[in-house]
């Protein structure tokens, strides 16, 4: 038996956890049967009727799209607009639609990293790291059981800090307790005070994994009742957030950079603010509508900020501190389908995988 749709979803949720999507977003399985076996997979930026037709013709019953076809709740499905018609067609032909949107924007290996890679940016990092996405777990364990419990906690997803895994802080001390007459103590006797050599262990973990990590810790722990603390952290999560920033391999004059940008992003044209007297070395990027990151780009010392959907008056906000480039929404994110295709083909080599040939860009230029 081959892979089921849920197998693909589980991998994508691990790649870009749904907890990292924006509140307005709908990154999820839009329609389809999770238990169905995957007959083929089609990657796309947008899911439209034409893309569903393409999936049907290819024998693919799963579409993985960056943009959700459904953002708001549908109260009826009558085919009155392209959203309803697309969903109806997909359901009629047993084609599942899955969206991986702002959660894929926010991870360090996602949409913005692909833009950075196309521009050859080095020393990349998140432009606006997210806060309130990390927890700290503190627990106490007998010295001789420490390794077993730590292994379980690490396996559940705790202890990862950037490029370092299995991170913890440990202090040895003495734990005291008196088991009640109804207790079933791992060590000691009921009603008798007990002094035990223990280790206080502290680990950091993604907030969305808290239940899994705590459960794994308790399961591996020898004590009947485990003493632990779980607290939210205000720390910025350097691996999760909006936009990215990096360094060009060598500084460029303004016009040279614009030509370079057009070449690398396959642009026929772009809009930009006045060029600067200095060369461009540090570049900030954000796929899709990213003008909300302009202050972060300025503060980070960017010489240019590449994004899309900039309004007329928002161009003034560059204030000659950087070159603001609007390359178009579709153009900034179209390479996302290639990234998804690469990642999925590596992890599901036996699935027939396709990149859409449908141009879903709703705008045209002359």
C-alpha positions as CSV (number, residue, x, y, z in Angstrom):
1,X,0.0,0.0,0.0
2,X,1.2,3.5,-0.9
3,X,1.1,6.8,1.0
4,X,-2.2,8.2,2.2
5,X,-3.1,11.9,2.1
6,X,-2.7,12.1,5.8
7,X,1.0,11.0,5.5
8,X,1.7,14.0,3.3
9,X,-0.2,16.3,5.5
10,X,1.7,15.1,8.6
11,X,5.0,15.8,6.9
12,X,4.0,19.3,5.8
13,X,2.7,20.0,9.3
14,X,6.1,19.1,10.6
15,X,7.8,21.2,8.0
16,X,5.6,24.2,8.7
17,X,3.6,23.7,11.9
18,X,0.0,25.1,11.6
19,X,0.5,26.9,14.9
20,X,2.7,29.3,13.1
21,X,0.1,30.6,10.7
22,X,-1.6,33.9,11.1
23,X,-5.0,34.1,12.8
24,X,-6.7,35.1,9.5
25,X,-5.2,32.2,7.6
26,X,-6.6,28.9,6.6
27,X,-3.6,26.7,6.1
28,X,-5.2,23.2,6.3
29,X,-6.9,20.5,4.4
30,X,-9.5,22.5,2.5
31,X,-11.4,19.5,1.1
32,X,-10.7,15.8,0.6
33,X,-10.5,12.5,2.4
34,X,-7.4,12.2,4.6
35,X,-7.5,8.4,4.5
36,X,-7.4,8.2,0.7
37,X,-4.3,6.8,-1.0
38,X,-2.3,9.4,-3.0
39,X,-2.5,8.6,-6.7
40,X,-0.5,11.7,-7.6
41,X,0.4,15.1,-6.2
42,X,0.3,18.5,-7.9
43,X,2.2,21.5,-6.4
44,X,0.9,25.1,-7.1
45,X,0.9,28.6,-5.8
46,X,-2.8,29.0,-6.3
47,X,-5.6,26.5,-6.6
48,X,-8.1,27.4,-9.4
49,X,-10.5,25.6,-11.5
50,X,-7.8,25.2,-14.2
51,X,-5.4,23.7,-11.7
52,X,-8.1,21.2,-10.5
53,X,-8.7,20.3,-14.2
54,X,-4.9,19.7,-14.6
55,X,-4.8,17.5,-11.5
56,X,-7.7,15.4,-12.9
57,X,-6.0,15.0,-16.3
58,X,-2.8,13.9,-14.5
59,X,-4.6,11.4,-12.3
60,X,-3.4,13.4,-9.2
61,X,-5.9,13.4,-6.3
62,X,-3.9,15.8,-4.0
63,X,-3.2,19.4,-4.7
64,X,-0.7,21.2,-2.4
65,X,-1.1,24.9,-2.8
66,X,0.5,27.9,-1.0
67,X,-2.5,30.1,-1.1
68,X,-5.8,28.7,0.4
69,X,-8.7,28.7,-2.0
70,X,-11.0,29.2,1.0
71,X,-10.1,32.0,3.4
72,X,-13.5,32.7,4.9
73,X,-16.3,30.3,5.9
74,X,-18.6,29.3,3.0
75,X,-22.3,29.3,3.9
76,X,-23.3,27.7,0.6
77,X,-21.7,25.9,-2.3
78,X,-23.7,26.9,-5.4
79,X,-20.9,27.7,-7.9
80,X,-21.7,31.4,-7.8
81,X,-17.9,32.4,-7.8
82,X,-14.6,30.9,-8.7
83,X,-13.9,29.8,-5.1
84,X,-17.1,27.7,-4.9
85,X,-16.7,26.3,-8.4
86,X,-13.1,25.2,-7.6
87,X,-14.2,23.5,-4.4
88,X,-17.2,21.8,-6.0
89,X,-15.1,20.5,-8.9
90,X,-12.4,19.1,-6.5
91,X,-15.0,17.4,-4.4
92,X,-16.8,15.9,-7.4
93,X,-13.6,14.4,-8.7
94,X,-12.2,13.3,-5.3
95,X,-9.3,15.7,-5.5
96,X,-8.1,16.9,-2.1
97,X,-6.8,20.5,-1.7
98,X,-4.2,21.3,1.0
99,X,-2.9,24.8,1.8
100,X,0.4,25.6,3.4
101,X,0.4,29.4,3.6
102,X,1.6,31.8,6.3
103,X,3.1,29.0,8.3
104,X,5.3,28.2,5.4
105,X,6.2,32.0,5.1
106,X,7.2,32.0,8.8
107,X,9.7,29.1,9.0
108,X,13.4,29.6,8.2
109,X,13.4,27.0,5.4
110,X,10.3,28.3,3.7
111,X,9.1,30.8,1.1
112,X,11.5,33.6,2.0
113,X,14.5,31.3,2.2
114,X,13.8,30.3,-1.4
115,X,13.8,34.0,-2.5
116,X,17.1,34.5,-0.6
117,X,18.6,31.4,-2.4
118,X,17.6,32.7,-5.8
119,X,19.3,36.0,-5.0
120,X,22.4,34.2,-3.6
121,X,22.0,35.9,-0.2
122,X,24.4,34.6,2.6
123,X,24.2,34.9,6.3
124,X,20.4,34.8,6.1
125,X,18.2,35.3,9.2
126,X,14.6,36.0,10.0
127,X,13.8,39.7,9.6
128,X,11.0,39.9,12.3
129,X,11.3,36.9,14.6
130,X,8.1,35.8,16.4
131,X,7.6,36.1,20.1
132,X,5.5,33.9,22.4
133,X,6.2,30.7,20.5
134,X,8.6,29.1,23.0
135,X,8.1,27.5,26.4
136,X,10.5,26.4,29.1
137,X,10.1,23.1,30.8
138,X,11.7,22.5,34.2
139,X,11.5,19.0,35.8
140,X,13.3,17.0,38.5
141,X,14.4,13.4,38.0
142,X,16.6,10.9,39.9
143,X,20.2,11.0,38.8
144,X,20.2,7.5,37.6
145,X,17.1,8.0,35.4
146,X,18.2,11.4,33.9
147,X,19.4,10.1,30.5
148,X,16.3,8.0,29.8
149,X,13.9,10.9,30.5
150,X,16.0,13.4,28.6
151,X,16.1,11.2,25.6
152,X,12.3,11.0,25.6
153,X,12.0,14.8,26.0
154,X,14.5,15.4,23.1
155,X,12.7,12.9,20.9
156,X,9.4,14.7,21.5
157,X,10.9,18.0,20.1
158,X,12.5,19.8,23.0
159,X,16.1,21.1,23.3
160,X,16.5,22.5,19.8
161,X,18.2,25.9,19.6
162,X,19.1,27.0,16.1
163,X,21.7,24.5,14.7
164,X,22.1,22.9,18.1
165,X,20.0,19.9,19.4
166,X,19.7,18.1,22.7
167,X,20.2,21.4,24.6
168,X,19.5,21.5,28.3
169,X,20.7,23.0,31.6
170,X,21.2,20.6,34.6
171,X,21.9,21.1,38.3
172,X,22.2,18.3,40.9
173,X,20.6,18.7,44.3
174,X,18.4,16.9,46.8
175,X,14.7,16.3,46.5
176,X,12.6,15.7,49.6
177,X,9.1,14.1,49.9
178,X,7.0,12.0,52.2
179,X,4.8,9.4,50.4
180,X,1.2,9.2,51.8
181,X,-0.2,5.9,52.9
182,X,-2.1,5.7,49.6
183,X,0.9,6.4,47.4
184,X,2.9,3.9,45.4
185,X,6.4,5.4,45.6
186,X,9.2,4.5,43.1
187,X,11.6,4.9,46.0
188,X,11.2,5.2,49.8
189,X,8.4,4.0,52.1
190,X,4.9,5.3,52.8
191,X,4.9,7.8,55.6
192,X,8.7,8.1,55.8
193,X,10.5,11.3,54.7
194,X,12.7,10.5,51.7
195,X,15.8,12.3,50.5
196,X,16.7,11.6,46.9
197,X,19.6,12.8,44.7
198,X,17.9,14.5,41.8
199,X,18.8,16.6,38.8
200,X,16.9,19.8,37.9
201,X,16.7,19.9,34.1
202,X,15.6,22.9,32.0
203,X,14.8,22.7,28.3
204,X,13.3,25.0,25.7
205,X,10.6,23.8,23.3
206,X,8.2,25.2,20.8
207,X,4.9,26.1,22.5
208,X,2.8,23.9,20.2
209,X,4.8,20.8,21.3
210,X,4.2,21.4,25.0
211,X,1.6,18.7,25.5
212,X,3.6,16.2,23.6
213,X,6.9,16.9,25.4
214,X,5.3,16.9,28.9
215,X,3.5,13.7,28.1
216,X,6.7,12.0,26.9
217,X,8.6,13.3,30.0
218,X,6.0,11.8,32.3
219,X,5.8,8.5,30.5
220,X,9.6,8.0,30.8
221,X,9.8,9.3,34.3
222,X,10.0,6.8,37.1
223,X,8.0,8.8,39.7
224,X,4.3,8.3,40.3
225,X,3.9,12.1,40.7
226,X,6.4,14.3,38.7
227,X,7.4,17.7,39.8
228,X,7.7,20.1,36.8
229,X,7.1,23.7,35.7
230,X,6.0,24.8,32.3
231,X,6.2,28.5,31.5
232,X,5.9,30.7,28.5
233,X,8.9,32.7,27.3
234,X,9.0,36.2,25.8
235,X,12.2,35.3,23.8
236,X,12.2,35.9,20.1
237,X,12.2,32.7,18.2
238,X,15.0,33.1,15.7
239,X,13.8,30.2,13.6
240,X,10.2,31.5,13.1
241,X,9.0,34.8,11.8
242,X,8.3,37.1,8.9
243,X,10.6,38.0,6.1
244,X,14.4,37.4,5.8
245,X,17.5,39.4,5.4
246,X,20.9,38.5,4.1
247,X,24.1,39.6,2.3
248,X,24.8,39.7,-1.4
249,X,28.0,38.0,-2.4
250,X,29.4,41.4,-3.5
251,X,28.0,45.0,-3.3
252,X,26.2,46.2,-6.4
253,X,25.4,49.6,-7.9
254,X,21.6,50.3,-7.8
255,X,20.9,49.7,-11.5
256,X,23.0,46.6,-11.5
257,X,21.1,45.2,-8.5
258,X,17.7,45.9,-10.3
259,X,18.9,44.1,-13.4
260,X,20.2,41.3,-11.2
261,X,16.8,41.1,-9.4
262,X,14.9,41.0,-12.6
263,X,17.1,38.2,-13.9
264,X,17.0,36.0,-10.8
265,X,13.2,36.4,-10.2
266,X,12.3,36.2,-13.9
267,X,10.7,39.6,-13.9
268,X,9.5,41.5,-17.0
269,X,9.4,44.7,-14.9
270,X,9.4,46.0,-11.3
271,X,8.5,49.2,-9.3
272,X,11.1,50.8,-7.1
273,X,11.9,53.9,-5.2
274,X,14.8,56.3,-6.0
275,X,18.2,54.6,-6.1
276,X,20.7,55.5,-3.4
277,X,24.2,56.9,-3.6
278,X,25.6,53.9,-1.8
279,X,26.0,50.4,-3.2
280,X,23.5,47.6,-2.3
281,X,24.9,44.8,-0.1
282,X,22.3,43.9,2.6
283,X,18.9,42.8,1.2
284,X,15.6,42.2,3.0
285,X,12.9,40.1,1.4
286,X,9.3,39.1,2.0
287,X,7.2,37.0,-0.3
288,X,3.7,38.4,-0.9
289,X,2.5,41.6,0.8
290,X,5.4,42.6,3.1
291,X,5.3,46.3,3.5
292,X,4.5,45.8,7.2
293,X,8.1,44.8,7.6
294,X,9.5,48.1,6.2
295,X,10.5,49.4,9.7
296,X,12.3,46.1,10.4
297,X,14.1,46.3,7.1
298,X,15.3,49.9,7.9
299,X,16.3,49.0,11.5
300,X,18.3,46.0,10.2
301,X,20.3,48.1,7.9
302,X,18.9,46.8,4.6
303,X,20.0,48.6,1.5
304,X,17.1,47.2,-0.4
305,X,13.8,45.6,0.5
306,X,12.2,43.2,-2.0
307,X,8.5,42.5,-1.6
308,X,5.1,43.2,-3.3
309,X,1.6,44.8,-3.1
310,X,3.0,48.2,-2.0
311,X,0.5,51.1,-2.2
312,X,1.4,54.4,-3.7
313,X,1.9,56.4,-0.5
314,X,3.8,53.5,1.1
315,X,6.6,54.1,-1.3
316,X,7.3,57.4,0.4
317,X,7.9,55.6,3.7
318,X,11.2,54.4,2.3
319,X,12.5,57.9,3.0
320,X,15.6,57.4,0.9
321,X,17.0,55.0,3.6
322,X,16.7,51.9,1.3
323,X,15.5,51.0,-2.2
324,X,12.0,49.6,-1.9
325,X,11.2,47.1,-4.7
326,X,7.7,45.8,-5.6
327,X,8.2,42.8,-7.8
328,X,4.5,41.6,-7.8
329,X,2.8,39.1,-5.5
330,X,2.7,36.2,-8.0
331,X,6.3,36.8,-9.0
332,X,7.6,36.9,-5.4
333,X,6.1,33.5,-4.5
334,X,5.9,31.5,-7.7
335,X,9.1,29.6,-6.9
336,X,7.3,28.2,-3.8
337,X,5.8,25.5,-5.9
338,X,9.4,24.4,-6.8
339,X,10.4,24.3,-3.2
340,X,7.4,22.2,-2.2
341,X,8.0,19.9,-5.1
342,X,11.7,19.4,-4.1
343,X,10.8,18.7,-0.4
344,X,7.9,16.4,-1.2
345,X,9.8,14.4,-3.8
346,X,12.7,13.8,-1.4
347,X,10.3,12.5,1.3
348,X,7.8,10.7,-0.9
349,X,9.9,9.4,-3.9
350,X,7.2,6.8,-4.9
351,X,4.5,9.4,-5.4
352,X,4.0,10.8,-8.9
353,X,4.6,14.5,-8.4
354,X,4.0,17.4,-10.7
355,X,4.4,21.2,-10.7
356,X,1.5,23.0,-12.2
357,X,1.9,24.4,-15.7
358,X,-1.1,26.6,-15.2
359,X,-0.2,30.3,-14.9
360,X,-2.5,31.4,-12.1
361,X,-1.3,35.0,-12.0
362,X,-4.5,37.2,-12.1
363,X,-2.6,40.2,-13.5
364,X,-1.1,40.8,-16.9
365,X,1.3,43.4,-18.2
366,X,2.0,45.2,-21.6
